[in-house]
């Protein structure tokens, strides 16, 4: 019988005080390490949340805000009530907006020859408005073509014909009940297109009474002068970069 055997059982082992103290020391060290890591993480997170945005972050925010304008801005801001233009013979006049279209589908807003190019570069929408010149004899439809980013818009611009013809470009937005109710695709005389940022702006012009281009022997020179000015004016304000305001909910910096 082994010494220390009690009632046929094995003697109980007693925990060693030295081992217990060692375990407590290890646990204490681990606790301190964990707390230090948490404090360091909190400091880094606080610094990340309070630091000003970097130049790259501001650039990304600017590009994102610009690309959202076609749907974030009110239609009346994209297409102002009046757009100034200057005639070649001198004199400043203004075109007056008479209506904004409700349809935004890319393919329905342009002629068939342009649809594949817009589709292949990710066209998001085409919004259109029609204006009358100051004497109310000319009707002009302006269309904003929105793309995901400037690169896609640039690719689409490169894929389009160098000279957009009025008969194969932006379709006229006829507005029933208005002075320009007769202005349709057959009445288009001249066209223009501009590119800036994630947008193309296309414009077409003709006589408000709907006179077909085929029946006009000699086009008036001012048609070709006026239509690019409208395109320039619309895209100038729409695609103008804004200074990022990271404190505003409209921006994501």
C-alpha positions as CSV (number, residue, x, y, z in Angstrom):
1,X,0.0,0.0,0.0
2,X,1.3,3.4,-1.0
3,X,2.1,5.8,1.8
4,X,-0.6,8.3,2.2
5,X,-3.3,6.1,0.7
6,X,-6.5,7.0,2.4
7,X,-9.4,4.5,2.5
8,X,-8.2,2.9,-0.7
9,X,-8.1,6.2,-2.7
10,X,-5.3,8.2,-4.3
11,X,-4.1,11.3,-2.5
12,X,-5.5,14.6,-3.8
13,X,-3.0,16.8,-5.5
14,X,-2.9,20.4,-4.2
15,X,-2.4,23.4,-6.6
16,X,0.9,25.0,-6.3
17,X,0.9,28.6,-5.2
18,X,3.8,29.5,-7.6
19,X,1.9,28.2,-10.7
20,X,-1.2,30.1,-9.7
21,X,0.8,33.3,-9.4
22,X,2.3,32.7,-12.8
23,X,-1.1,32.3,-14.4
24,X,-2.3,35.5,-12.8
25,X,0.7,37.4,-14.1
26,X,0.1,36.1,-17.7
27,X,-3.5,37.0,-17.5
28,X,-2.7,40.5,-16.3
29,X,-0.2,41.0,-19.1
30,X,-2.7,39.8,-21.8
31,X,-5.3,42.2,-20.3
32,X,-2.9,45.1,-20.5
33,X,-2.0,44.2,-24.1
34,X,-5.6,44.0,-25.1
35,X,-6.4,47.4,-23.5
36,X,-3.4,49.0,-25.2
37,X,-4.6,47.6,-28.6
38,X,-8.1,48.9,-28.0
39,X,-6.8,52.4,-27.1
40,X,-4.5,52.4,-30.2
41,X,-7.5,51.4,-32.4
42,X,-9.7,54.1,-30.9
43,X,-7.0,56.7,-31.5
44,X,-6.6,55.6,-35.1
45,X,-10.3,55.6,-35.7
46,X,-10.8,59.0,-34.1
47,X,-8.0,60.4,-36.2
48,X,-9.6,58.9,-39.4
49,X,-13.0,60.3,-38.6
50,X,-11.8,63.8,-37.8
51,X,-9.0,64.3,-40.4
52,X,-9.7,66.4,-43.4
53,X,-10.3,64.5,-46.7
54,X,-7.3,63.9,-48.9
55,X,-7.0,65.5,-52.4
56,X,-7.8,62.1,-53.9
57,X,-10.9,61.7,-51.8
58,X,-12.0,65.2,-52.8
59,X,-11.5,64.4,-56.4
60,X,-13.6,61.3,-56.1
61,X,-16.3,63.2,-54.3
62,X,-16.4,65.8,-57.0
63,X,-16.6,63.2,-59.8
64,X,-19.4,61.4,-58.0
65,X,-21.4,64.5,-57.3
66,X,-21.0,65.6,-60.9
67,X,-22.3,62.3,-62.3
68,X,-25.4,62.4,-60.1
69,X,-26.5,65.8,-61.2
70,X,-28.8,64.6,-64.0
71,X,-31.0,62.9,-61.4
72,X,-30.3,65.0,-58.3
73,X,-30.8,68.4,-59.8
74,X,-34.3,69.7,-60.5
75,X,-35.1,69.6,-64.2
76,X,-35.5,73.4,-64.1
77,X,-31.9,73.8,-62.9
78,X,-30.6,71.7,-65.7
79,X,-32.7,73.5,-68.3
80,X,-33.1,77.1,-67.1
81,X,-36.1,79.2,-68.1
82,X,-34.1,81.2,-70.5
83,X,-30.8,80.7,-72.3
84,X,-29.0,83.6,-73.9
85,X,-27.5,83.5,-77.4
86,X,-25.9,86.0,-79.8
87,X,-26.8,86.3,-83.5
88,X,-24.1,86.5,-86.1
89,X,-25.4,89.9,-87.2
90,X,-25.1,91.2,-83.7
91,X,-27.5,91.5,-80.9
92,X,-28.2,89.4,-77.8
93,X,-31.4,87.4,-77.5
94,X,-32.8,84.7,-75.3
95,X,-34.4,81.4,-75.9
96,X,-37.4,80.6,-73.7
97,X,-38.0,77.1,-72.4
98,X,-41.5,75.8,-73.2
99,X,-41.4,72.3,-71.8
100,X,-39.3,69.4,-70.5
101,X,-39.9,65.8,-71.6
102,X,-40.8,63.0,-69.1
103,X,-39.2,60.1,-71.0
104,X,-35.5,59.5,-70.2
105,X,-34.8,56.3,-72.1
106,X,-31.6,56.6,-74.1
107,X,-32.7,54.8,-77.2
108,X,-35.9,56.7,-77.6
109,X,-34.3,60.1,-77.6
110,X,-31.9,59.6,-80.5
111,X,-32.0,58.2,-84.0
112,X,-31.2,54.6,-84.6
113,X,-27.8,55.3,-86.0
114,X,-26.6,56.5,-82.6
115,X,-28.2,54.1,-80.2
116,X,-25.6,51.3,-80.3
117,X,-22.8,53.8,-79.4
118,X,-24.7,55.2,-76.4
119,X,-25.7,51.7,-75.2
120,X,-22.2,50.3,-75.4
121,X,-20.8,53.1,-73.3
122,X,-23.4,52.8,-70.5
123,X,-25.8,55.6,-71.3
124,X,-27.9,56.1,-68.2
125,X,-30.5,58.5,-69.4
126,X,-31.3,61.3,-72.0
127,X,-33.4,64.2,-70.7
128,X,-34.8,66.7,-73.2
129,X,-36.3,70.1,-73.2
130,X,-37.6,72.3,-76.0
131,X,-37.0,76.1,-76.3
132,X,-38.2,78.8,-78.6
133,X,-36.1,81.6,-79.9
134,X,-36.9,85.2,-79.0
135,X,-39.1,85.8,-82.0
136,X,-40.8,82.4,-81.5
137,X,-40.1,81.3,-85.0
138,X,-37.5,78.7,-84.2
139,X,-37.8,75.6,-82.0
140,X,-34.8,74.0,-80.4
141,X,-34.6,70.7,-78.5
142,X,-31.7,70.2,-76.1
143,X,-30.8,66.8,-74.7
144,X,-28.5,65.9,-71.8
145,X,-27.0,62.4,-72.3
146,X,-25.8,61.1,-68.9
147,X,-23.0,58.5,-68.5
148,X,-21.5,56.8,-65.4
149,X,-18.3,58.8,-65.6
150,X,-16.2,61.1,-67.8
151,X,-14.3,58.1,-69.4
152,X,-17.5,56.5,-70.6
153,X,-18.8,59.8,-72.0
154,X,-15.5,60.5,-73.7
155,X,-15.6,57.0,-75.3
156,X,-19.1,57.7,-76.6
157,X,-18.1,61.0,-78.0
158,X,-15.2,59.3,-79.9
159,X,-17.6,56.7,-81.2
160,X,-20.1,59.1,-82.7
161,X,-19.7,60.7,-86.2
162,X,-17.4,63.7,-86.2
163,X,-20.3,65.8,-87.6
164,X,-23.7,65.0,-86.2
165,X,-26.4,65.5,-88.9
166,X,-29.7,67.0,-87.9
167,X,-31.5,64.1,-89.6
168,X,-29.6,61.5,-87.6
169,X,-29.0,62.9,-84.1
170,X,-31.1,64.0,-81.2
171,X,-34.8,63.6,-81.8
172,X,-37.1,66.6,-81.6
173,X,-39.2,66.9,-78.5
174,X,-42.6,68.0,-79.8
175,X,-44.9,69.5,-77.2
176,X,-48.6,69.1,-78.1
177,X,-50.6,72.3,-77.4
178,X,-47.5,74.5,-77.5
179,X,-46.2,76.9,-80.2
180,X,-43.7,74.1,-81.1
181,X,-46.3,71.4,-81.5
182,X,-45.4,70.9,-85.1
183,X,-41.7,70.8,-84.6
184,X,-40.9,67.1,-85.2
185,X,-37.9,65.1,-86.6
186,X,-38.6,66.0,-90.2
187,X,-38.3,69.7,-89.3
188,X,-34.8,69.5,-87.9
189,X,-32.4,71.8,-89.8
190,X,-29.1,71.9,-87.8
191,X,-27.5,70.0,-84.9
192,X,-24.7,70.4,-82.4
193,X,-23.1,68.2,-79.8
194,X,-20.8,69.0,-76.8
195,X,-18.9,66.9,-74.3
196,X,-17.7,67.7,-70.8
197,X,-17.3,65.4,-67.8
198,X,-19.8,62.6,-67.7
199,X,-22.2,64.3,-70.1
200,X,-22.9,64.9,-73.7
201,X,-25.3,67.6,-74.7
202,X,-26.9,67.4,-78.0
203,X,-29.1,70.0,-79.6
204,X,-31.2,70.4,-82.8
205,X,-33.0,73.3,-84.3
206,X,-35.8,73.9,-86.9
207,X,-38.8,76.1,-87.6
208,X,-41.5,76.0,-85.0
209,X,-44.2,75.7,-87.7
210,X,-42.7,72.3,-88.7
211,X,-41.4,73.1,-92.2
212,X,-39.5,70.0,-93.3
213,X,-35.8,70.5,-94.1
214,X,-36.3,68.9,-97.5
215,X,-38.6,71.7,-98.6
216,X,-36.2,74.5,-97.7
217,X,-33.9,75.4,-100.5
218,X,-31.5,77.5,-98.5
219,X,-30.8,77.2,-94.8
220,X,-30.5,80.4,-92.8
221,X,-27.1,80.8,-91.3
222,X,-28.3,81.8,-87.9
223,X,-29.7,78.4,-87.3
224,X,-26.2,77.0,-87.3
225,X,-25.0,79.8,-85.1
226,X,-27.7,79.5,-82.4
227,X,-27.9,75.8,-81.8
228,X,-24.3,75.3,-80.5
229,X,-24.7,78.2,-78.2
230,X,-27.6,76.5,-76.5
231,X,-25.6,73.3,-76.1
232,X,-22.6,75.2,-74.7
233,X,-24.8,77.0,-72.2
234,X,-26.5,73.9,-70.9
235,X,-23.4,71.8,-70.5
236,X,-21.4,74.7,-69.1
237,X,-23.5,74.9,-65.9
238,X,-24.3,71.2,-65.7
239,X,-20.7,70.0,-65.9
240,X,-19.0,72.7,-64.0
241,X,-17.1,71.1,-61.0
242,X,-18.2,72.4,-57.6
243,X,-15.9,72.7,-54.6
244,X,-16.6,69.7,-52.3
245,X,-18.5,70.4,-49.1
246,X,-17.8,67.4,-47.0
247,X,-20.0,68.6,-44.2
248,X,-23.1,68.5,-46.5
249,X,-25.2,65.3,-46.8
250,X,-25.2,65.9,-50.5
251,X,-21.5,65.0,-50.6
252,X,-19.7,61.8,-49.8
253,X,-16.0,62.5,-49.1
